[in-house]
Amino acid sequence: MDISIRITDRVGVTHDISAPTDMAMNLMEVVRAYELAPEGTIGVCGGMAMCASCQCYVLSNHELPTMQDDEEAMLAEAFFVKDNSRLGCQIQMTTDMEGLEVELAPAD
């Protein structure tokens, strides 16, 4: 089943896209699949929460998975962090994420 999510890219363009929930994809992989950020600027570590290149701001009021220590540590060192910052690689595409709205944080 696909869900509808809204992603605002780094130049301020909003994209309404369908994301599959049956492929174990995370938000960072969806952004890459739709090429919403230039290659090499997102998911640099491959989704291991070891860089902050997929940082995003969660705009909708979704119940997200609890932040793990490695994600918290990365965001503590990242630039442009806000209260609603999360790493896209840590947000799995599940049916619970229907209607998710995020904005990609600026690249370094």
HELIX and SHEET records of a PDB file:
HELIX    1   1 LEU A   27  ALA A   33  1                                   7    
HELIX    2   2 ASP A   69  GLU A   77  1                                   9    
HELIX    3   3 GLY A   88  GLN A   90  5                                   3    
HELIX    4   4 THR A   95  MET A   97  5                                   3    
SHEET    1   A 5 THR A  14  PRO A  20  0                                        
SHEET    2   A 5 ASP A   2  THR A   8 -1                                        
SHEET    3   A 5 GLU A 101  LEU A 104  1                                        
SHEET    4   A 5 GLN A  55  VAL A  58 -1                                        
SHEET    5   A 5 SER A  85  LEU A  87 -1                                        
END                                                                             
